[in-house]
Amino acid sequence: MERGEIGGVDEEAPPTISRPQQRYRAVDSHDRAVVQMASMEPGSSAAAPRYMKPGAHLSSDPNSHATPKAQSDSKLELFGFDSLVNILGLKSMTGEQAQAPSSIRDGEDMGNTSGRRMETEAKLGTLMGVFVPCLQNILGIIYYILIVGMGGIWQSLVLVTFCGSCTFLTAISLSAIATNGAMKGGGPYYLIGRALGPEVGVSIGLCFFLGNAVAGAMYVLGAVETFLDAVPAAGFFKESVTVVGTTTISTPSLHDLQVYGVIVTILLCFIVFGGVKIINKVAPAFLMPVLFSILCVYIGVFSGPKSNASKGITGLSIITLSDNWSAGYQRTNDAGVPDPNGSIFWDFNALLGLFYPAVTGIMAGSNRSASLKDTQRSIPVGTLSATLSTTVMYLFSVFLFGALATREELLTDRLLTATVAWPAPAVIYIGIILSTLGAALQSLTGAPRLLAAIANDDILPVLNCFKCFDGTEPHVATLFTSFICISCVVIGNLDLITPTITMFFLLCYAGVNLSCFLLDLLDAPSWRPRWKFHHWSMSLIGAFLCVVTMFMISGTFTVVSLALASLIYYYVSLKGKAGDWGDGFKSAYFQLALRSLRSLGANQVHPKNWYPIPLIFCRPWGKLPENVPCHPKLADFANFMKKKGRGMSIFVSIIDGDYHESAEDAKTACRQLSAYIDYKRCEGVAEIIVARSMSDGFRSIVQTMGLGNLKPNIVVMRYPEIWRRENLTQIPSTFVSIINDCIIANKAVVIVKGLDEWPNEYQRQFGTIDLYWIVRDGGLMLLLSQLLLTKDSFESCKIQVFCIAEEDNEAGELKADVRKFLYDLRLQAEVIVVTMKSMEARAESSAGAKKDDPQDAYTSAQSRIRTHLSEMKETAQREGRPLMEDGSQVMVNEQKVDKFLDTMLKLNATILKHSRMAAVVLVSLPPPPRNHPAYCFMEYMDLLVENVPRMLIVRGYRRDVVTLFT
């Protein structure tokens, strides 16, 4: 069950029936919608989950509601008392609206609302919540500046269609994502973050916030400049005058723009501080005059030229339409007036950069998603309606003004709309001023909410100061947005900043399209949007159009915006807190893993593609300190078994006991083990098994762990050096059982002796890595030695391969064969052949040594085995049964026992002779003899590892892990 969906029951909570002290009162028909959760243990004053009347108090008597009659009143007692009716129907039965979860992150609800009562705010519908904000943001000053003069009618139509298609496809993607579940505040950030992950969401969200904040300054400056053009006497400073031929152009002073801009920005910020209610009252006052001014333009166009109109205004004419059909790009000066010597040359890309801000603003409604009554209805209907209506208005205007005036008039009269408007140009100036102020108001309203939503997700600690409680206004974020806006207004010239704003908007639109594309393509079970008119191909085309538009407008600013977003992404990856939002990338990884797993099939992996997948047996032979889930050196050893860290390790531990009683302990231990793996920077997963015994648990692990060819192929465990010292008599049978299980399951085994002295990645080793290659193991021992050489700790070591020949005349031929084999394997190693006769002579010569005498260890082991066998025989005779161990009959052949001990003695003496100073020794692991007491096998192994400080005892499996062929 996902967070934010049905119910709030913790998945990990143990079932209440396992706590005999906890009692519940049945739900009565007269109880009202007040829920309190507590236990009813004897002596406590809390009550169990039950309905109570408002204002009622809980009884401290533990028996007051525990009567059998009350228990039988519940018709759903079998299913427990947290029934679906209690969870889902609680608010609806009392006429209250259930609160949606305030966050997807664990514990975030409590963190955002603790200590304060939730304040409710007026919820908005489709018209005032989405349509009007989008319309105000889209209908800016650029609507009144004509593009037909430069681009001609047909290229202007292509331009409007291209930009409208980009925003329309983005709006469709936005509608699909917004209708796929409950939506919190944050608008596009929330949608992108939940689809592409927190890093992408925060990086694009912060860029979009910055774009909105700076766009507010751009709109304010546009309004102030229009005001000063209409009322030049309102300026405090002298205007700047530019003469182009016979044309004189006056532009307001930069200082006037700064003074008026700061004043207007402060006034708008006061409105924003008033909250959504005041904004909703002010917004129509800005929008209605704008719509009226547009209507006046249409009236002026259709009523024909005025009496004092310029000769260039011909009225609606087919001839004029034909003359203006083609493009007429030329140079202009900085004021936009045609000038053959002007510094600006216009083409389609430049015109695209000028016009595209006129179609932005489709996110204005989704930015206020937290204030909407029904996001899943309002966002699609309101956004698409605003997008389509404004696109139609732009297309209609291209045809009208293309047929209204000559090209020269279109190029020289910057505000032809004011010239032809009815009844006077002042209507258009008022419309321009109010449209830009309305767009600035919406930008200053949406940007703080966007920043607060990013801060509330608690991804970046540096943004904690911008957090706000649910249902409250983001005052701190509004102050910060106002500071950015005022700073840009003080700069005055936004020519270098304005293209970057467009890039940020396009980057956000591309993120929304990619989010919908990914979710639609993956088609996870949770992807069920109510908006059905979408397809992944449309989202992909929309994202492609956004990227193409960015590079068409300006390649330089595209690179700058992408670099800024990448820096934020990198910073979030380093400093941000991890957040699992179930994003689309996780779903993509899951499906890719499934597809890769199916492609691997169930056949054997070719030796060229073989990777070690070690199963690290974390449970020690003995006890570790408290809160230490694994031996500290096991993860280091697991890393040494991988080449450049590639590969996966599975860390497993076994808890003795009953699963029902120890399930919570297992989950806690699994979290501790996972934290240990992350701390050791080891690529692996943690698994905890609860079983009656260690042998049963390991047998379950070795049979079921893994999927397909991604099952662990090597079992790694520590050698039980402490079993005799601490008299742990159960270890031999468990140790032998684990080895036999690995052999039956066809798993390789690596037993580490001297794990406490195993080097970490910073401890450099010198000397040799000695391999005592006794049996065919598929090349596993050779491969392990090569993997050790790839690590910094062992890179200075050399490999020596010791082969054992039974006869002296076989030594030369065996050495040549092994050298040829190693050469074909691309392995560099020195080959040393040891014969059985030399081993016997070495064992006899070592018998007289006083220090570390293997013969003494041999004699002691022989004596202990005889004592153990005598005790077993006495017990069997006394109980009248054959020799038994762990429920299986054993047979003792004392001659074989002595033979095995003698073999181990000779091998140990050879190792001490040749490899006493080796960095690590690798030796083949003999299989436990069948029907042999486990105690005897432990004595064999103890004799083998006697006085060897660091040893890997390796047994391969019936599969080659190296190959001679390319």
KOLDOKOL-907175 format. One record per residue (C-alpha): residue in one letter; y, z, x. Coordinates in steps of 0.05 Angstrom, whole numbers, padded with zeros to 5 digits, always signed. Example, Ala and Ser with C-alpha at 12.3 -4.5 7.8 and 13.67 -1.06 7.14 Angstrom:
BEGIN
a-00090+00156+00246;s-00021+00143+00273;
***
This chain:
BEGIN
m+00000+00000+00000;e+00066-00021+00030;r+00126+00025+00032;g+00174+00011-00023;e+00119-00011-00071;i+00079+00027-00122;g+00078+00101-00109;g+00096+00143-00050;v+00030+00176-00035;d+00016+00183+00038;e-00045+00142+00058;e-00064+00192+00110;a-00062+00252+00066;p-00129+00285+00058;p-00158+00287-00012;t-00137+00347-00051;i-00207+00362-00075;s-00225+00385-00005;r-00178+00444-00011;p-00210+00496-00056;q-00148+00539-00056;q-00104+00486-00088;r-00100+00485-00164;y-00063+00440-00212;r-00036+00448-00281;a-00051+00392-00330;v+00005+00350-00356;d+00029+00374-00425;s+00057+00328-00477;h+00123+00366-00481;d+00137+00365-00407;r+00198+00325-00385;a+00214+00284-00323;v+00222+00335-00269;v+00171+00335-00212;q+00162+00388-00159;m+00109+00385-00106;a+00081+00447-00073;s+00017+00484-00063;m-00011+00540-00107;e-00046+00580-00055;p-00054+00653-00070;g+00006+00692-00050;s+00054+00633-00049;s+00112+00623-00095;a+00107+00548-00099;a+00073+00508-00152;a+00028+00448-00151;p+00052+00379-00174;r+00068+00383-00248;y+00119+00363-00299;m+00172+00414-00318;k+00228+00418-00367;p+00296+00411-00336;g+00321+00478-00314;a+00253+00511-00317;h+00230+00555-00260;l+00164+00556-00225;s+00118+00614-00234;s+00097+00652-00173;d+00031+00673-00204;p-00023+00629-00175;n-00067+00638-00236;s-00015+00626-00289;h-00032+00552-00299;a-00103+00549-00273;t-00140+00560-00338;p-00200+00517-00355;k-00167+00496-00419;a-00107+00468-00382;q-00153+00431-00336;s-00190+00399-00394;d-00126+00376-00427;s-00118+00319-00377;k-00154+00256-00399;l-00149+00227-00328;e-00173+00288-00291;l-00227+00246-00257;f-00174+00203-00223;g-00131+00261-00200;f-00064+00284-00226;d-00019+00235-00188;s-00038+00182-00238;l-00003+00115-00246;v+00033+00139-00308;n+00062+00199-00271;i+00086+00155-00213;l+00110+00092-00248;g+00127+00116-00317;l+00165+00179-00298;k+00235+00150-00297;s+00225+00097-00350;m+00200+00147-00401;t+00265+00185-00395;g+00310+00125-00395;e+00328+00132-00321;q+00326+00075-00272;a+00279+00087-00214;q+00313+00088-00147;a+00288+00036-00098;p+00268+00061-00030;s+00329+00064+00014;s+00293+00041+00075;i+00230+00010+00100;r+00227+00054+00160;d+00189+00119+00159;g+00231+00179+00143;e+00295+00140+00135;d+00306+00159+00063;m+00310+00232+00080;g+00353+00219+00141;n+00405+00180+00102;t+00411+00225+00042;s+00397+00295+00066;g+00451+00345+00052;r+00489+00301+00004;r+00482+00281-00067;m+00474+00207-00080;e+00537+00176-00107;t+00528+00121-00157;e+00573+00060-00156;a+00587+00006-00207;k+00533-00047-00204;l+00556-00119-00207;g+00528-00178-00245;t+00520-00250-00225;l+00591-00272-00241;m+00632-00218-00206;g+00579-00199-00155;v+00559-00267-00127;f+00593-00327-00159;v+00665-00304-00152;p+00659-00279-00080;c+00624-00344-00059;l+00675-00386-00095;q+00733-00348-00062;n+00703-00355+00007;i+00688-00429-00001;l+00754-00450-00032;g+00799-00438+00027;i+00859-00474+00056;i+00817-00532+00081;y+00807-00555+00009;y+00881-00572+00006;i+00880-00609+00073;l+00854-00679+00062;i+00803-00712+00108;v+00803-00779+00074;g+00859-00806+00117;m+00819-00801+00181;g+00748-00811+00158;g+00759-00860+00102;i+00724-00853+00036;w+00654-00870+00057;q+00652-00827+00119;s+00685-00771+00081;l+00631-00776+00028;v+00578-00774+00082;l+00613-00715+00114;v+00617-00675+00049;t+00545-00693+00030;f+00520-00674+00099;c+00555-00606+00099;g+00537-00594+00026;s+00464-00610+00039;c+00462-00561+00096;t+00490-00504+00055;f+00450-00524-00007;l+00384-00522+00031;t+00405-00455+00061;a+00421-00429-00008;i+00351-00449-00032;s+00319-00413+00026;l+00363-00353+00013;s+00342-00354-00061;a+00269-00356-00043;i+00272-00297+00005;a+00318-00256-00039;t+00270-00262-00098;n+00210-00239-00058;g+00221-00165-00072;a+00274-00112-00075;m+00332-00125-00029;k+00376-00073+00004;g+00445-00080+00031;g+00458-00124+00090;g+00450-00193+00059;p+00427-00245+00109;y+00414-00192+00163;y+00365-00157+00117;l+00330-00222+00100;i+00326-00248+00171;g+00307-00181+00201;r+00250-00170+00152;a+00225-00242+00164;l+00236-00253+00239;g+00235-00181+00264;p+00288-00129+00282;e+00309-00162+00348;v+00325-00229+00316;g+00355-00196+00255;v+00402-00151+00294;s+00424-00205+00342;i+00440-00255+00286;g+00467-00200+00241;l+00517-00175+00293;c+00539-00247+00307;f+00548-00258+00232;f+00587-00193+00226;l+00633-00214+00283;g+00642-00283+00251;n+00662-00251+00185;a+00710-00203+00218;v+00745-00258+00258;a+00744-00305+00198;g+00784-00253+00160;a+00838-00258+00213;m+00836-00334+00210;y+00845-00332+00134;v+00903-00283+00140;l+00939-00326+00191;g+00928-00387+00147;a+00960-00351+00088;v+01019-00326+00129;e+01031-00394+00160;t+01031-00427+00091;f+01080-00375+00066;l+01128-00385+00124;d+01123-00461+00115;a+01142-00453+00042;v+01196-00401+00054;p+01224-00413+00124;a+01280-00362+00111;a+01229-00306+00109;g+01218-00312+00184;f+01249-00261+00231;f+01245-00305+00292;k+01267-00376+00307;e+01219-00432+00288;s+01192-00480+00340;v+01211-00553+00326;t+01169-00614+00348;v+01197-00685+00344;v+01148-00743+00339;g+01185-00809+00333;t+01228-00801+00272;t+01188-00743+00245;t+01212-00671+00257;i+01160-00617+00248;s+01177-00543+00244;t+01123-00490+00257;p+01131-00415+00246;s+01143-00370+00306;l+01082-00335+00335;h+01116-00268+00328;d+01127-00279+00254;l+01054-00295+00246;q+01036-00231+00282;v+01083-00186+00242;y+01065-00213+00174;g+00992-00220+00193;v+00986-00146+00212;i+01021-00125+00148;v+00976-00168+00104;t+00913-00145+00139;i+00932-00072+00129;l+00945-00084+00055;l+00877-00119+00047;c+00843-00062+00084;f+00873-00012+00035;i+00843-00053-00022;v+00775-00054+00013;f+00779+00022+00024;g+00787+00029-00051;g+00716+00007-00062;v+00679-00044-00103;k+00715-00025-00168;i+00784-00041-00141;i+00758-00104-00106;n+00729-00129-00172;k+00796-00119-00206;v+00835-00153-00150;a+00788-00212-00138;p+00802-00247-00205;a+00877-00240-00192;f+00867-00280-00129;l+00818-00330-00158;m+00851-00349-00224;p+00916-00377-00192;v+00873-00417-00143;l+00834-00449-00200;f+00899-00462-00237;s+00929-00495-00175;i+00869-00541-00169;l+00877-00559-00243;c+00950-00574-00230;v+00930-00621-00174;y+00883-00659-00220;i+00937-00662-00274;g+00987-00689-00224;v+00937-00742-00199;f+00919-00768-00268;s+00991-00765-00295;g+01014-00817-00244;p+01066-00815-00188;k+01129-00776-00199;s+01196-00811-00203;n+01217-00787-00134;a+01148-00799-00104;s+01140-00834-00037;k+01121-00907-00036;g+01056-00888-00004;i+01033-00854-00067;t+01007-00912-00109;g+00972-00875-00163;l+00898-00885-00178;s+00885-00957-00156;i+00823-00997-00139;i+00861-01034-00085;t+00881-00969-00052;l+00808-00945-00058;s+00785-01008-00023;d+00838-01003+00032;n+00818-00931+00047;w+00743-00943+00045;s+00734-00951+00120;a+00750-00899+00173;g+00817-00897+00209;y+00810-00849+00267;q+00869-00842+00314;r+00904-00792+00360;t+00947-00735+00334;n+00989-00682+00366;d+00976-00607+00360;a+01012-00605+00293;g+00964-00656+00263;v+01015-00713+00259;p+00992-00783+00283;d+01018-00796+00353;p+00993-00851+00399;n+01004-00805+00458;g+00974-00744+00423;s+00925-00699+00459;i+00873-00697+00402;f+00829-00756+00387;w+00793-00752+00320;d+00722-00777+00307;f+00667-00759+00259;n+00645-00698+00301;a+00716-00671+00305;l+00725-00681+00231;l+00660-00644+00219;g+00686-00585+00260;l+00749-00585+00218;f+00715-00590+00150;y+00652-00548+00158;p+00688-00480+00148;a+00705-00506+00079;v+00632-00501+00057;t+00617-00434+00089;g+00619-00371+00047;i+00552-00378+00012;m+00531-00310+00040;a+00590-00273+00008;g+00547-00252-00051;s+00485-00232-00011;n+00530-00190+00035;r+00541-00145-00025;s+00468-00142-00046;a+00469-00066-00048;s+00522-00069-00103;l+00484-00118-00148;k+00447-00099-00211;d+00393-00151-00202;t+00391-00185-00134;q+00332-00228-00153;r+00371-00262-00208;s+00443-00257-00185;i+00436-00284-00114;p+00400-00350-00131;v+00440-00365-00194;g+00508-00345-00166;t+00500-00375-00096;l+00472-00442-00119;s+00523-00448-00175;a+00581-00436-00126;t+00551-00484-00075;l+00540-00541-00125;s+00606-00533-00161;t+00648-00533-00097;t+00609-00592-00068;v+00622-00632-00132;m+00696-00614-00128;y+00700-00638-00055;l+00665-00704-00072;f+00710-00715-00132;s+00772-00701-00090;v+00751-00752-00038;f+00748-00807-00091;l+00813-00785-00125;f+00857-00781-00063;g+00824-00842-00032;a+00849-00881-00091;l+00916-00845-00097;a+00955-00859-00033;t+00957-00905+00026;r+00925-00886+00092;e+00994-00875+00125;e+01013-00827+00070;l+00947-00791+00075;l+00957-00782+00150;t+01030-00762+00151;d+01034-00717+00090;r+00993-00656+00110;l+00997-00625+00041;l+00993-00686-00004;t+00962-00641-00056;a+01028-00603-00062;t+01067-00667-00066;v+01029-00694-00126;a+01015-00627-00160;w+01043-00614-00229;p+01094-00586-00243;a+01119-00568-00173;p+01093-00561-00101;a+01103-00485-00105;v+01040-00480-00147;i+00999-00507-00089;y+01031-00461-00039;i+01015-00402-00083;g+00944-00429-00091;i+00935-00436-00016;i+00962-00367-00001;l+00919-00334-00054;s+00856-00373-00036;t+00861-00354+00037;l+00877-00282+00019;g+00817-00281-00028;a+00772-00308+00027;a+00800-00256+00075;l+00787-00201+00023;q+00714-00223+00015;s+00705-00226+00091;l+00734-00156+00100;t+00689-00132+00043;g+00624-00163+00067;a+00630-00150+00142;p+00632-00073+00139;r+00572-00072+00092;l+00535-00117+00140;l+00550-00071+00199;a+00532-00009+00159;a+00465-00040+00139;i+00449-00054+00212;a+00467+00017+00231;n+00427+00047+00174;d+00363+00014+00200;d+00370+00058+00262;i+00350+00003+00310;l+00409+00011+00358;p+00430+00084+00371;v+00499+00059+00393;l+00513+00039+00321;n+00497+00107+00291;c+00570+00122+00278;f+00573+00066+00227;k+00518+00094+00183;c+00535+00109+00111;f+00497+00143+00055;d+00468+00101-00001;g+00519+00090-00056;t+00579+00106-00012;e+00631+00061+00019;p+00624+00044+00093;h+00692+00072+00113;v+00678+00076+00188;a+00652+00005+00190;t+00713-00017+00150;l+00759+00015+00201;f+00723-00020+00258;t+00726-00087+00221;s+00800-00077+00208;f+00811-00063+00282;i+00777-00129+00301;c+00815-00167+00248;i+00883-00138+00268;s+00867-00151+00342;c+00854-00225+00327;v+00917-00229+00285;v+00957-00201+00343;i+00929-00256+00387;g+00957-00305+00338;n+00924-00368+00366;l+00852-00374+00343;d+00839-00445+00368;l+00788-00419+00418;i+00756-00369+00370;t+00752-00411+00307;p+00696-00458+00331;t+00655-00397+00351;i+00661-00370+00280;t+00631-00434+00254;m+00574-00428+00304;f+00560-00357+00281;f+00556-00379+00209;l+00511-00437+00227;l+00467-00392+00269;c+00459-00346+00209;y+00443-00404+00163;a+00391-00429+00212;g+00361-00359+00215;v+00355-00357+00139;n+00322-00426+00138;l+00274-00409+00193;s+00256-00344+00158;c+00239-00380+00094;f+00202-00434+00133;l+00159-00383+00169;l+00144-00342+00107;d+00129-00404+00065;l+00085-00435+00119;l+00045-00372+00131;d+00039-00359+00056;a+00017-00286+00063;p-00008-00251+00000;s+00058-00213-00003;w+00098-00278-00006;r+00109-00286-00081;p+00182-00306-00093;r+00205-00313-00164;w+00247-00373-00143;k+00196-00429-00145;f+00240-00489-00126;h+00229-00486-00051;h+00183-00514+00002;w+00174-00501+00075;s+00195-00573+00092;m+00262-00562+00058;s+00274-00499+00099;l+00255-00535+00163;i+00303-00592+00147;g+00358-00541+00132;a+00347-00506+00199;f+00347-00574+00234;l+00412-00594+00201;c+00444-00528+00222;v+00425-00537+00295;v+00447-00610+00295;t+00514-00591+00263;m+00525-00538+00317;f+00516-00589+00373;m+00556-00643+00337;i+00616-00596+00330;s+00615-00571+00401;g+00559-00566+00452;t+00599-00516+00493;f+00612-00468+00437;t+00539-00475+00414;v+00515-00453+00483;v+00565-00395+00483;s+00543-00370+00414;l+00469-00377+00431;a+00480-00340+00497;l+00515-00283+00460;a+00459-00278+00409;s+00408-00279+00466;l+00444-00223+00503;i+00444-00181+00439;y+00370-00197+00430;y+00355-00175+00501;y+00395-00111+00492;v+00359-00095+00427;s+00292-00107+00461;l+00310-00059+00517;k+00349-00004+00481;g+00329-00013+00408;k+00279+00030+00371;a+00215-00002+00349;g+00213-00019+00275;d+00152-00046+00240;w+00179-00085+00181;g+00119-00129+00169;d+00159-00189+00193;g+00135-00261+00193;f+00120-00261+00267;k+00069-00206+00257;s+00036-00248+00203;a+00038-00308+00248;y+00006-00269+00304;f-00048-00245+00256;q-00064-00315+00231;l-00062-00343+00302;a-00110-00289+00324;l-00157-00305+00266;r-00155-00379+00281;s-00167-00366+00355;l-00224-00320+00339;r-00256-00372+00295;s-00246-00425+00348;l-00282-00382+00399;g-00342-00381+00353;a-00402-00337+00363;n-00432-00375+00422;q-00432-00348+00493;v-00368-00354+00531;h-00370-00402+00589;p-00366-00367+00656;k-00300-00403+00671;n-00269-00372+00609;w-00300-00303+00617;y-00252-00244+00617;p-00272-00171+00625;i-00261-00133+00560;p-00276-00062+00583;l-00295-00007+00534;i-00265+00054+00567;f-00306+00116+00549;c-00251+00169+00549;r-00291+00230+00532;p-00302+00268+00596;w-00364+00304+00618;g-00331+00371+00607;k-00261+00388+00582;l-00192+00362+00597;p-00128+00403+00591;e-00099+00409+00522;n-00061+00348+00495;v-00091+00304+00549;p-00130+00251+00511;c-00161+00215+00570;h-00173+00223+00644;p-00108+00202+00678;k-00143+00153+00725;l-00183+00115+00673;a-00125+00072+00652;d-00110+00057+00726;f-00181+00034+00735;a-00178-00008+00672;n-00117-00043+00699;f-00154-00057+00764;m-00207-00095+00725;k-00156-00146+00700;k-00124-00204+00737;k-00049-00200+00730;g-00057-00153+00671;r-00090-00205+00628;g-00143-00180+00581;m-00154-00124+00532;s-00183-00055+00540;i-00211-00012+00486;f-00204+00062+00497;v-00254+00102+00455;s-00268+00175+00447;i-00318+00213+00406;i-00305+00276+00366;d-00366+00317+00348;g-00368+00339+00275;d-00367+00316+00203;y-00322+00257+00188;h-00294+00287+00123;e-00274+00350+00159;s-00249+00318+00224;a-00215+00255+00198;e-00145+00283+00208;d-00162+00308+00277;a-00187+00238+00294;k-00122+00206+00271;t-00081+00255+00312;a-00124+00242+00373;c-00118+00167+00363;r-00042+00172+00362;q-00043+00214+00426;l-00090+00164+00459;s-00046+00105+00439;a+00014+00140+00469;y-00025+00151+00533;i-00043+00077+00536;d+00030+00057+00527;y+00052+00107+00579;k+00003+00079+00629;r+00027+00008+00612;c-00043-00015+00598;e-00057-00071+00548;g-00107-00039+00502;v-00122-00005+00437;a-00146+00065+00420;e-00205+00081+00375;i-00231+00150+00356;i-00301+00159+00327;v-00326+00221+00291;a-00401+00230+00298;r-00454+00284+00296;s-00466+00276+00370;m-00440+00237+00428;s-00502+00194+00431;d-00498+00175+00357;g-00424+00160+00363;f-00433+00115+00423;r-00491+00079+00390;s-00445+00064+00331;i-00390+00040+00378;v-00433-00006+00419;q-00461-00039+00356;t-00398-00049+00316;m-00337-00050+00362;g-00302-00117+00366;l-00303-00184+00329;g-00341-00247+00348;n-00332-00262+00422;l-00277-00210+00428;k-00327-00154+00432;p-00324-00109+00493;n-00371-00134+00548;i-00365-00077+00599;v-00374-00003+00586;v-00334+00039+00635;m-00346+00114+00642;r-00340+00169+00692;y-00400+00193+00731;p-00419+00264+00707;e-00412+00299+00774;i-00404+00367+00741;w-00468+00370+00702;r-00507+00414+00750;r-00447+00453+00775;e-00429+00475+00704;n-00502+00476+00680;l-00489+00425+00625;t-00562+00412+00609;q-00546+00363+00551;i-00512+00313+00597;p-00574+00279+00627;s-00603+00258+00560;t-00535+00234+00535;f-00521+00197+00599;v-00589+00161+00598;s-00582+00147+00523;i-00514+00112+00535;i-00542+00069+00591;n-00603+00049+00550;d-00558+00032+00491;c-00516-00013+00536;i-00578-00048+00562;i-00605-00060+00492;a-00536-00084+00467;n-00530-00129+00528;k-00467-00095+00554;a-00450-00089+00628;v-00440-00019+00655;v-00392+00006+00707;i-00398+00080+00726;v-00341+00108+00768;k-00359+00162+00818;g-00300+00198+00849;l-00251+00181+00794;d-00206+00239+00812;e-00193+00205+00880;w-00184+00135+00851;p-00117+00106+00877;n-00060+00087+00831;e-00019+00024+00838;y+00025+00054+00892;q-00029+00082+00938;r-00048+00028+00989;q-00120+00028+01014;f-00147+00002+01080;g-00217-00013+01104;t-00271-00050+01067;i-00299-00060+00998;d-00374-00056+01008;l-00423-00088+00958;y-00496-00068+00959;w-00523-00127+00922;i-00594-00109+00902;v-00608-00144+00837;r-00582-00206+00801;d-00525-00184+00757;g-00493-00250+00738;g-00441-00243+00793;l-00406-00184+00760;m-00404-00142+00824;l-00374-00200+00863;l-00322-00213+00809;l-00302-00139+00806;s-00291-00139+00881;q-00246-00200+00876;l-00207-00168+00819;l-00195-00107+00862;l-00167-00152+00917;t-00114-00178+00869;k-00083-00109+00864;d-00032-00082+00913;s-00074-00021+00928;f-00134-00061+00955;e-00101-00126+00979;s-00108-00104+01052;c-00183-00093+01046;k-00240-00140+01064;i-00305-00150+01028;q-00373-00137+01058;v-00436-00158+01020;f-00499-00120+01038;c-00564-00154+01017;i-00632-00120+01022;a-00692-00160+01046;e-00761-00132+01040;e-00787-00167+01102;d-00754-00179+01169;n-00770-00253+01170;e-00731-00262+01105;a-00666-00235+01133;g-00640-00300+01165;e-00656-00344+01106;l-00627-00294+01056;k-00562-00288+01097;a-00553-00364+01098;d-00566-00371+01024;v-00517-00315+01006;r-00463-00345+01051;k-00471-00413+01019;f-00469-00381+00950;l-00405-00343+00966;y-00373-00406+00995;d-00387-00445+00932;l-00357-00388+00892;r-00292-00391+00934;l-00304-00319+00956;q-00289-00295+01026;a-00336-00240+01048;e-00378-00218+01107;v-00452-00219+01093;i-00497-00165+01123;v-00572-00164+01111;v-00609-00098+01113;t-00685-00097+01116;m-00730-00045+01085;k-00757-00025+01153;s-00687-00011+01180;m-00673+00031+01118;e-00735+00073+01129;a-00719+00083+01202;r-00648+00103+01185;a-00673+00153+01133;e-00720+00184+01183;s-00667+00188+01237;s-00618+00222+01189;a-00668+00276+01174;g-00649+00313+01237;a-00574+00311+01225;k-00542+00376+01209;k-00482+00352+01172;d-00491+00319+01104;d-00566+00315+01112;p-00595+00269+01058;q-00664+00297+01072;d-00642+00365+01049;a-00615+00335+00985;y-00681+00298+00976;t-00721+00362+00985;s-00676+00401+00937;a-00681+00346+00885;q-00756+00343+00891;s-00761+00419+00882;r-00715+00419+00821;i-00754+00362+00788;r-00820+00399+00798;t-00791+00462+00768;h-00763+00424+00709;l-00830+00388+00697;s-00867+00454+00701;e-00822+00484+00648;m-00832+00423+00603;k-00907+00428+00610;e-00908+00502+00595;t-00866+00493+00533;a-00910+00436+00509;q-00974+00476+00519;r-00945+00537+00485;e-00924+00496+00424;g-00987+00454+00425;r-00954+00385+00430;p-00948+00330+00482;l-00890+00326+00529;m-00829+00309+00487;e-00755+00298+00501;d-00703+00282+00448;g-00758+00267+00398;s-00793+00217+00443;q-00857+00227+00483;v-00850+00224+00558;m-00901+00211+00612;v-00894+00240+00681;n-00923+00206+00742;e-00905+00250+00801;q-00922+00195+00850;k-00870+00150+00818;v-00820+00206+00818;d-00828+00215+00893;k-00825+00139+00903;f-00759+00134+00864;l-00730+00193+00902;d-00751+00161+00968;t-00717+00095+00948;m-00652+00130+00931;l-00656+00170+00996;k-00662+00107+01037;l-00606+00071+01000;n-00560+00132+01007;a-00574+00137+01081;t-00558+00063+01089;i-00493+00070+01051;l-00472+00130+01093;k-00489+00092+01156;h-00449+00029+01141;s-00398+00049+01089;r-00376+00120+01101;m-00305+00096+01115;a-00304+00042+01061;a-00247+00043+01010;v-00298+00035+00954;v-00372+00022+00950;l-00405-00020+00895;v-00479-00012+00884;s-00527-00037+00831;l-00546+00011+00776;p-00621+00018+00766;p-00644+00021+00693;p-00672+00088+00671;p-00749+00084+00676;r-00783+00082+00608;n-00817+00145+00583;h-00786+00182+00641;p-00749+00249+00632;a-00674+00240+00633;y-00668+00299+00681;c-00707+00260+00734;f-00661+00200+00728;m-00600+00244+00738;e-00632+00272+00801;y-00644+00200+00825;m-00571+00183+00813;d-00545+00247+00846;l-00585+00230+00908;l-00556+00159+00908;v-00483+00182+00906;e-00492+00242+00952;n-00434+00248+01001;v-00404+00181+00980;p-00331+00196+00960;r-00316+00134+00918;m-00369+00090+00886;l-00376+00040+00829;i-00446+00036+00801;v-00451-00031+00767;r-00503-00064+00722;g-00491-00134+00697;y-00521-00166+00635;r-00560-00228+00618;r-00500-00273+00626;d-00465-00306+00685;v-00392-00287+00695;v-00380-00333+00754;t-00395-00407+00764;l-00402-00454+00822;f-00372-00514+00786;t-00300-00532+00773;
***
